[in-house]
Amino acid sequence: MNSGFILSGKTLSNLYRIQRLVILAGGTAAVLLKLFLLFSTFVVILDARAEGRSFCLSKDCLDEAGKLFAAPVESLTLLGNFLVGFATVLSLVVALRVYLTNAALVQQTAASAELQAKSLEKQAESLALQLHAARFKSFRDYVTDEIGRCARINVSSVDVTTWYYKIFTSNYQNGIQANEQYLEAMNRIAQAMRDADARLGPVKNRFNHYKHQSLLIPLFKEVGIHLNSLPRLDYFLIEDEVVGLIHAVHRVFDIPQVDFGERVYRQVG
């Protein structure tokens, strides 16, 4: 966790010691001032022989008492001011210690939350990896099974791993949606087939199937399907099985279907 101010146990411990020293020093000073007040009062009483005088509330008596006890009164005022200042300093120290303690708790809570977030992130990555492995196995088993049903496509003609990673990318943390690059590659294959139909026009001229193969074979290779140049009928039969395999895989794994057109060119000699 990045922070410009990191609290430590030593900082709080030192602040607690300061608080104890302030209390000790303040208490000691207060006791000394009280003793001085009592001592000065006792000295004034003895010096003025005030203990034998009668009680009096007249102005002259009060003025005389004020003069006699001027030093004790000043000591009392000094004691009061000291106690006010001492209470202020002590409250500031206590408030600072409480603030720093709360700040330390907040930092500890934040650090704990960060650790939990990292733990959850690692768990999510682990789960994503497990799902990725399970999905890849499911894809490989399904494609291998479908190829086994074909008469002309064999397992060596289809690189299942390449096909899978073209669809879902090599980043297992990505979602299960087919990536755009794969869909674009499939659309190029479909467009080449639709263009072949468009080139026939109203009059079905002789179709150059070797040129057609030279366009399609590299496009199929991009997604992991390897075809060879073959005689017209043999190639079209394999192309039929490949198109059927692509449709089946897209349907089962919820990948957008591709419009390959009617592929009328297969019927042209």
C-alpha atoms as a printed R data frame, in Angstrom:
    type eleno elety resid chain resno       x       y       z
1   ATOM     1    CA   MET     A     1   0.000   0.000   0.000
2   ATOM     2    CA   ASN     A     2   1.476   3.334  -1.070
3   ATOM     3    CA   SER     A     3   1.242   6.156   1.457
4   ATOM     4    CA   GLY     A     4   3.212   9.285   2.178
5   ATOM     5    CA   PHE     A     5   2.909   8.735   5.929
6   ATOM     6    CA   ILE     A     6   3.315   5.275   7.406
7   ATOM     7    CA   LEU     A     7   2.651   4.873  11.112
8   ATOM     8    CA   SER     A     8   4.690   2.499  13.210
9   ATOM     9    CA   GLY     A     9   4.255   0.984  16.647
10  ATOM    10    CA   LYS     A    10   7.375   2.849  17.783
11  ATOM    11    CA   THR     A    11   5.809   6.222  16.892
12  ATOM    12    CA   LEU     A    12   2.708   5.503  18.963
13  ATOM    13    CA   SER     A    13   4.819   4.121  21.825
14  ATOM    14    CA   ASN     A    14   6.951   7.300  21.898
15  ATOM    15    CA   LEU     A    15   3.839   9.454  21.889
16  ATOM    16    CA   TYR     A    16   2.430   7.463  24.796
17  ATOM    17    CA   ARG     A    17   5.671   8.059  26.721
18  ATOM    18    CA   ILE     A    18   5.411  11.799  26.011
19  ATOM    19    CA   GLN     A    19   1.857  11.763  27.356
20  ATOM    20    CA   ARG     A    20   3.021  10.060  30.550
21  ATOM    21    CA   LEU     A    21   5.906  12.547  30.948
22  ATOM    22    CA   VAL     A    22   3.528  15.497  30.465
23  ATOM    23    CA   ILE     A    23   1.191  14.110  33.130
24  ATOM    24    CA   LEU     A    24   4.073  13.427  35.499
25  ATOM    25    CA   ALA     A    25   5.678  16.837  34.958
26  ATOM    26    CA   GLY     A    26   2.378  18.657  35.199
27  ATOM    27    CA   GLY     A    27   1.367  16.792  38.344
28  ATOM    28    CA   THR     A    28   4.727  17.461  39.948
29  ATOM    29    CA   ALA     A    29   4.570  21.180  39.079
30  ATOM    30    CA   ALA     A    30   0.996  21.415  40.379
31  ATOM    31    CA   VAL     A    31   1.970  19.766  43.667
32  ATOM    32    CA   LEU     A    32   4.942  22.124  44.058
33  ATOM    33    CA   LEU     A    33   2.765  25.164  43.363
34  ATOM    34    CA   LYS     A    34   0.208  23.986  45.906
35  ATOM    35    CA   LEU     A    35   2.941  23.463  48.516
36  ATOM    36    CA   PHE     A    36   4.339  26.917  47.733
37  ATOM    37    CA   LEU     A    37   0.844  28.382  48.077
38  ATOM    38    CA   LEU     A    38   0.317  26.708  51.434
39  ATOM    39    CA   PHE     A    39   3.798  27.659  52.604
40  ATOM    40    CA   SER     A    40   3.457  31.320  51.566
41  ATOM    41    CA   THR     A    41   0.039  31.514  53.219
42  ATOM    42    CA   PHE     A    42   1.370  29.976  56.420
43  ATOM    43    CA   VAL     A    43   4.379  32.360  56.434
44  ATOM    44    CA   VAL     A    44   2.123  35.402  55.912
45  ATOM    45    CA   ILE     A    45  -0.151  34.329  58.753
46  ATOM    46    CA   LEU     A    46   2.767  33.828  61.115
47  ATOM    47    CA   ASP     A    47   4.570  36.996  60.072
48  ATOM    48    CA   ALA     A    48   1.531  39.222  60.458
49  ATOM    49    CA   ARG     A    49   0.294  37.360  63.534
50  ATOM    50    CA   ALA     A    50  -3.042  37.125  61.734
51  ATOM    51    CA   GLU     A    51  -4.122  34.050  63.653
52  ATOM    52    CA   GLY     A    52  -5.021  36.156  66.685
53  ATOM    53    CA   ARG     A    53  -7.041  38.761  64.893
54  ATOM    54    CA   SER     A    54 -10.825  38.838  64.972
55  ATOM    55    CA   PHE     A    55 -12.955  38.159  61.904
56  ATOM    56    CA   CYS     A    56 -13.720  41.385  59.986
57  ATOM    57    CA   LEU     A    57 -15.432  42.208  56.671
58  ATOM    58    CA   SER     A    58 -14.950  45.971  56.621
59  ATOM    59    CA   LYS     A    59 -13.254  47.719  53.717
60  ATOM    60    CA   ASP     A    60 -10.144  48.470  55.758
61  ATOM    61    CA   CYS     A    61  -9.929  44.868  56.908
62  ATOM    62    CA   LEU     A    62 -10.325  43.542  53.378
63  ATOM    63    CA   ASP     A    63  -7.745  45.977  52.000
64  ATOM    64    CA   GLU     A    64  -5.298  44.987  54.678
65  ATOM    65    CA   ALA     A    65  -5.964  41.283  54.063
66  ATOM    66    CA   GLY     A    66  -5.361  41.836  50.334
67  ATOM    67    CA   LYS     A    67  -2.015  43.408  51.044
68  ATOM    68    CA   LEU     A    68  -1.017  40.692  53.498
69  ATOM    69    CA   PHE     A    69  -1.991  37.798  51.212
70  ATOM    70    CA   ALA     A    70  -0.841  39.355  47.891
71  ATOM    71    CA   ALA     A    71   1.871  36.715  47.399
72  ATOM    72    CA   PRO     A    72  -0.412  33.722  48.085
73  ATOM    73    CA   VAL     A    73  -3.065  35.192  45.768
74  ATOM    74    CA   GLU     A    74  -0.477  35.588  42.989
75  ATOM    75    CA   SER     A    75   0.609  32.011  43.616
76  ATOM    76    CA   LEU     A    76  -3.023  30.893  43.368
77  ATOM    77    CA   THR     A    77  -3.442  32.798  40.077
78  ATOM    78    CA   LEU     A    78  -0.240  31.261  38.766
79  ATOM    79    CA   LEU     A    79  -1.480  27.825  39.787
80  ATOM    80    CA   GLY     A    80  -4.782  28.378  38.005
81  ATOM    81    CA   ASN     A    81  -3.069  29.550  34.816
82  ATOM    82    CA   PHE     A    82  -0.694  26.624  34.972
83  ATOM    83    CA   LEU     A    83  -3.528  24.133  35.374
84  ATOM    84    CA   VAL     A    84  -5.355  25.632  32.370
85  ATOM    85    CA   GLY     A    85  -2.209  25.472  30.233
86  ATOM    86    CA   PHE     A    86  -1.385  21.994  31.465
87  ATOM    87    CA   ALA     A    87  -4.894  20.752  30.621
88  ATOM    88    CA   THR     A    88  -4.609  22.279  27.142
89  ATOM    89    CA   VAL     A    89  -1.247  20.643  26.413
90  ATOM    90    CA   LEU     A    90  -2.416  17.317  27.810
91  ATOM    91    CA   SER     A    91  -5.608  17.394  25.728
92  ATOM    92    CA   LEU     A    92  -3.568  18.125  22.588
93  ATOM    93    CA   VAL     A    93  -1.231  15.203  23.287
94  ATOM    94    CA   VAL     A    94  -4.151  12.865  23.986
95  ATOM    95    CA   ALA     A    95  -6.004  14.043  20.874
96  ATOM    96    CA   LEU     A    96  -2.888  13.515  18.743
97  ATOM    97    CA   ARG     A    97  -2.375  10.019  20.159
98  ATOM    98    CA   VAL     A    98  -6.031   9.117  19.528
99  ATOM    99    CA   TYR     A    99  -5.804  10.488  15.987
100 ATOM   100    CA   LEU     A   100  -2.622   8.569  15.213
101 ATOM   101    CA   THR     A   101  -4.058   5.399  16.760
102 ATOM   102    CA   ASN     A   102  -7.163   5.694  14.582
103 ATOM   103    CA   ALA     A   103  -4.992   6.432  11.551
104 ATOM   104    CA   ALA     A   104  -2.951   3.308  12.291
105 ATOM   105    CA   LEU     A   105  -6.156   1.263  12.514
106 ATOM   106    CA   VAL     A   106  -7.323   2.699   9.197
107 ATOM   107    CA   GLN     A   107  -3.983   1.797   7.592
108 ATOM   108    CA   GLN     A   108  -4.151  -1.705   9.010
109 ATOM   109    CA   THR     A   109  -7.701  -2.102   7.722
110 ATOM   110    CA   ALA     A   110  -6.685  -0.801   4.285
111 ATOM   111    CA   ALA     A   111  -3.685  -3.132   4.192
112 ATOM   112    CA   SER     A   112  -5.894  -6.066   5.176
113 ATOM   113    CA   ALA     A   113  -8.418  -5.128   2.487
114 ATOM   114    CA   GLU     A   114  -5.615  -4.907  -0.083
115 ATOM   115    CA   LEU     A   115  -4.360  -8.365   0.874
116 ATOM   116    CA   GLN     A   116  -7.881  -9.748   0.606
117 ATOM   117    CA   ALA     A   117  -8.307  -8.114  -2.806
118 ATOM   118    CA   LYS     A   118  -5.039  -9.653  -4.014
119 ATOM   119    CA   SER     A   119  -6.119 -13.027  -2.660
120 ATOM   120    CA   LEU     A   120  -9.460 -12.767  -4.461
121 ATOM   121    CA   GLU     A   121  -7.667 -11.700  -7.640
122 ATOM   122    CA   LYS     A   122  -5.407 -14.764  -7.450
123 ATOM   123    CA   GLN     A   123  -8.436 -16.972  -6.831
124 ATOM   124    CA   ALA     A   124 -10.173 -15.421  -9.845
125 ATOM   125    CA   GLU     A   125  -7.081 -16.015 -11.994
126 ATOM   126    CA   SER     A   126  -6.900 -19.613 -10.813
127 ATOM   127    CA   LEU     A   127 -10.586 -20.136 -11.562
128 ATOM   128    CA   ALA     A   128 -10.216 -18.504 -14.979
129 ATOM   129    CA   LEU     A   129  -7.284 -20.813 -15.739
130 ATOM   130    CA   GLN     A   130  -9.303 -23.859 -14.711
131 ATOM   131    CA   LEU     A   131 -12.240 -22.751 -16.851
132 ATOM   132    CA   HIS     A   132  -9.878 -22.085 -19.742
133 ATOM   133    CA   ALA     A   133  -8.380 -25.575 -19.462
134 ATOM   134    CA   ALA     A   134 -11.820 -27.176 -19.240
135 ATOM   135    CA   ARG     A   135 -13.102 -25.177 -22.207
136 ATOM   136    CA   PHE     A   136 -10.057 -26.039 -24.309
137 ATOM   137    CA   LYS     A   137 -10.479 -29.748 -23.528
138 ATOM   138    CA   SER     A   138 -14.157 -29.549 -24.415
139 ATOM   139    CA   PHE     A   139 -13.327 -27.777 -27.693
140 ATOM   140    CA   ARG     A   140 -10.580 -30.256 -28.606
141 ATOM   141    CA   ASP     A   141 -12.746 -33.293 -27.814
142 ATOM   142    CA   TYR     A   142 -15.703 -31.943 -29.762
143 ATOM   143    CA   VAL     A   143 -13.687 -31.007 -32.859
144 ATOM   144    CA   THR     A   144 -11.859 -34.349 -32.825
145 ATOM   145    CA   ASP     A   145 -15.185 -36.178 -32.540
146 ATOM   146    CA   GLU     A   146 -16.702 -34.167 -35.400
147 ATOM   147    CA   ILE     A   147 -13.664 -34.781 -37.603
148 ATOM   148    CA   GLY     A   148 -14.084 -38.483 -36.911
149 ATOM   149    CA   ARG     A   149 -17.536 -38.255 -38.514
150 ATOM   150    CA   CYS     A   150 -16.119 -36.731 -41.691
151 ATOM   151    CA   ALA     A   151 -15.132 -38.931 -44.618
152 ATOM   152    CA   ARG     A   152 -12.435 -36.691 -46.096
153 ATOM   153    CA   ILE     A   153 -11.070 -34.496 -43.277
154 ATOM   154    CA   ASN     A   154  -8.552 -36.082 -40.925
155 ATOM   155    CA   VAL     A   155  -7.179 -34.885 -37.595
156 ATOM   156    CA   SER     A   156  -3.856 -33.898 -39.124
157 ATOM   157    CA   SER     A   157  -5.649 -31.397 -41.375
158 ATOM   158    CA   VAL     A   158  -6.993 -29.353 -38.458
159 ATOM   159    CA   ASP     A   159  -4.709 -27.703 -35.898
160 ATOM   160    CA   VAL     A   160  -7.199 -27.670 -33.032
161 ATOM   161    CA   THR     A   161  -4.960 -25.634 -30.725
162 ATOM   162    CA   THR     A   162  -4.431 -22.890 -33.313
163 ATOM   163    CA   TRP     A   163  -8.140 -22.813 -34.108
164 ATOM   164    CA   TYR     A   164  -9.063 -22.544 -30.408
165 ATOM   165    CA   TYR     A   165  -6.640 -19.708 -29.681
166 ATOM   166    CA   LYS     A   166  -7.691 -17.880 -32.834
167 ATOM   167    CA   ILE     A   167 -11.208 -17.870 -31.441
168 ATOM   168    CA   PHE     A   168 -10.578 -17.141 -27.765
169 ATOM   169    CA   THR     A   169  -7.014 -15.656 -27.842
170 ATOM   170    CA   SER     A   170  -4.128 -16.913 -25.706
171 ATOM   171    CA   ASN     A   171  -5.135 -14.800 -22.697
172 ATOM   172    CA   TYR     A   172  -7.158 -17.125 -20.481
173 ATOM   173    CA   GLN     A   173  -8.398 -14.125 -18.474
174 ATOM   174    CA   ASN     A   174 -10.412 -12.858 -21.426
175 ATOM   175    CA   GLY     A   175 -14.091 -13.645 -21.652
176 ATOM   176    CA   ILE     A   176 -15.641 -16.455 -23.663
177 ATOM   177    CA   GLN     A   177 -16.586 -14.177 -26.529
178 ATOM   178    CA   ALA     A   178 -14.936 -14.852 -29.886
179 ATOM   179    CA   ASN     A   179 -12.379 -12.161 -30.663
180 ATOM   180    CA   GLU     A   180 -12.804  -9.811 -33.585
181 ATOM   181    CA   GLN     A   181  -9.663 -10.961 -35.434
182 ATOM   182    CA   TYR     A   182 -11.051 -14.493 -35.729
183 ATOM   183    CA   LEU     A   183 -14.447 -13.280 -36.918
184 ATOM   184    CA   GLU     A   184 -12.737 -11.071 -39.486
185 ATOM   185    CA   ALA     A   185 -10.708 -14.056 -40.742
186 ATOM   186    CA   MET     A   186 -13.908 -16.103 -41.076
187 ATOM   187    CA   ASN     A   187 -15.632 -13.246 -42.867
188 ATOM   188    CA   ARG     A   188 -12.753 -13.117 -45.381
189 ATOM   189    CA   ILE     A   189 -13.295 -16.809 -46.127
190 ATOM   190    CA   ALA     A   190 -17.053 -16.305 -46.493
191 ATOM   191    CA   GLN     A   191 -16.539 -13.223 -48.670
192 ATOM   192    CA   ALA     A   192 -14.238 -15.171 -51.012
193 ATOM   193    CA   MET     A   193 -16.974 -17.805 -51.440
194 ATOM   194    CA   ARG     A   194 -19.689 -15.200 -52.029
195 ATOM   195    CA   ASP     A   195 -17.425 -13.412 -54.528
196 ATOM   196    CA   ALA     A   196 -16.973 -16.699 -56.375
197 ATOM   197    CA   ASP     A   197 -20.742 -16.952 -56.745
198 ATOM   198    CA   ALA     A   198 -20.945 -13.303 -57.823
199 ATOM   199    CA   ARG     A   199 -18.353 -13.840 -60.572
200 ATOM   200    CA   LEU     A   200 -20.545 -16.473 -62.215
201 ATOM   201    CA   GLY     A   201 -23.114 -13.910 -63.302
202 ATOM   202    CA   PRO     A   202 -26.330 -14.862 -65.096
203 ATOM   203    CA   VAL     A   203 -24.410 -17.201 -67.403
204 ATOM   204    CA   LYS     A   204 -22.580 -19.896 -65.507
205 ATOM   205    CA   ASN     A   205 -19.262 -19.931 -67.309
206 ATOM   206    CA   ARG     A   206 -16.594 -22.507 -66.674
207 ATOM   207    CA   PHE     A   207 -15.335 -22.036 -63.107
208 ATOM   208    CA   ASN     A   208 -11.599 -21.927 -62.421
209 ATOM   209    CA   HIS     A   209 -11.527 -24.097 -59.321
210 ATOM   210    CA   TYR     A   210  -7.707 -24.005 -59.032
211 ATOM   211    CA   LYS     A   211  -7.781 -20.218 -58.740
212 ATOM   212    CA   HIS     A   212 -10.566 -20.565 -56.201
213 ATOM   213    CA   GLN     A   213  -8.458 -22.993 -54.168
214 ATOM   214    CA   SER     A   214  -5.435 -20.690 -54.305
215 ATOM   215    CA   LEU     A   215  -7.567 -17.976 -52.677
216 ATOM   216    CA   LEU     A   216  -9.226 -20.150 -50.027
217 ATOM   217    CA   ILE     A   217  -6.372 -22.405 -48.861
218 ATOM   218    CA   PRO     A   218  -4.294 -19.534 -47.282
219 ATOM   219    CA   LEU     A   219  -7.430 -18.096 -45.657
220 ATOM   220    CA   PHE     A   220  -8.313 -21.447 -44.065
221 ATOM   221    CA   LYS     A   221  -4.715 -21.819 -42.887
222 ATOM   222    CA   GLU     A   222  -5.035 -18.604 -40.854
223 ATOM   223    CA   VAL     A   223  -7.498 -20.317 -38.518
224 ATOM   224    CA   GLY     A   224  -5.645 -23.646 -38.353
225 ATOM   225    CA   ILE     A   225  -7.400 -25.601 -41.135
226 ATOM   226    CA   HIS     A   226  -4.911 -26.982 -43.645
227 ATOM   227    CA   LEU     A   227  -6.173 -27.919 -47.125
228 ATOM   228    CA   ASN     A   228  -4.300 -28.999 -50.233
229 ATOM   229    CA   SER     A   229  -4.919 -28.210 -53.875
230 ATOM   230    CA   LEU     A   230  -7.001 -31.069 -55.297
231 ATOM   231    CA   PRO     A   231  -9.072 -31.913 -58.354
232 ATOM   232    CA   ARG     A   232 -12.344 -30.007 -58.529
233 ATOM   233    CA   LEU     A   233 -14.704 -32.637 -57.142
234 ATOM   234    CA   ASP     A   234 -12.356 -33.788 -54.374
235 ATOM   235    CA   TYR     A   235 -11.713 -30.233 -53.216
236 ATOM   236    CA   PHE     A   236 -15.379 -29.269 -53.158
237 ATOM   237    CA   LEU     A   237 -16.289 -32.354 -51.132
238 ATOM   238    CA   ILE     A   238 -13.646 -31.426 -48.549
239 ATOM   239    CA   GLU     A   239 -14.753 -27.786 -48.630
240 ATOM   240    CA   ASP     A   240 -18.320 -28.951 -47.883
241 ATOM   241    CA   GLU     A   241 -17.104 -30.871 -44.828
242 ATOM   242    CA   VAL     A   242 -14.991 -27.923 -43.602
243 ATOM   243    CA   VAL     A   243 -17.935 -25.515 -43.903
244 ATOM   244    CA   GLY     A   244 -20.144 -28.001 -42.040
245 ATOM   245    CA   LEU     A   245 -17.488 -28.409 -39.321
246 ATOM   246    CA   ILE     A   246 -17.213 -24.626 -38.883
247 ATOM   247    CA   HIS     A   247 -20.994 -24.279 -38.603
248 ATOM   248    CA   ALA     A   248 -21.129 -27.070 -36.000
249 ATOM   249    CA   VAL     A   249 -18.319 -25.598 -33.875
250 ATOM   250    CA   HIS     A   250 -19.831 -22.119 -34.000
251 ATOM   251    CA   ARG     A   251 -23.243 -23.460 -33.003
252 ATOM   252    CA   VAL     A   252 -22.012 -25.525 -30.043
253 ATOM   253    CA   PHE     A   253 -19.601 -22.897 -28.651
254 ATOM   254    CA   ASP     A   254 -21.937 -19.950 -29.208
255 ATOM   255    CA   ILE     A   255 -19.794 -18.262 -31.855
256 ATOM   256    CA   PRO     A   256 -21.563 -16.014 -34.389
257 ATOM   257    CA   GLN     A   257 -22.382 -17.971 -37.525
258 ATOM   258    CA   VAL     A   258 -20.810 -16.972 -40.833
259 ATOM   259    CA   ASP     A   259 -22.747 -16.607 -44.082
260 ATOM   260    CA   PHE     A   260 -20.798 -18.567 -46.705
261 ATOM   261    CA   GLY     A   261 -23.454 -17.911 -49.350
262 ATOM   262    CA   GLU     A   262 -25.072 -20.540 -51.577
263 ATOM   263    CA   ARG     A   263 -21.728 -21.639 -53.046
264 ATOM   264    CA   VAL     A   264 -23.298 -22.219 -56.474
265 ATOM   265    CA   TYR     A   265 -19.809 -22.407 -58.009
266 ATOM   266    CA   ARG     A   266 -19.522 -26.011 -56.823
267 ATOM   267    CA   GLN     A   267 -22.025 -27.033 -59.498
268 ATOM   268    CA   VAL     A   268 -20.102 -25.440 -62.372
269 ATOM   269    CA   GLY     A   269 -17.869 -27.717 -64.437
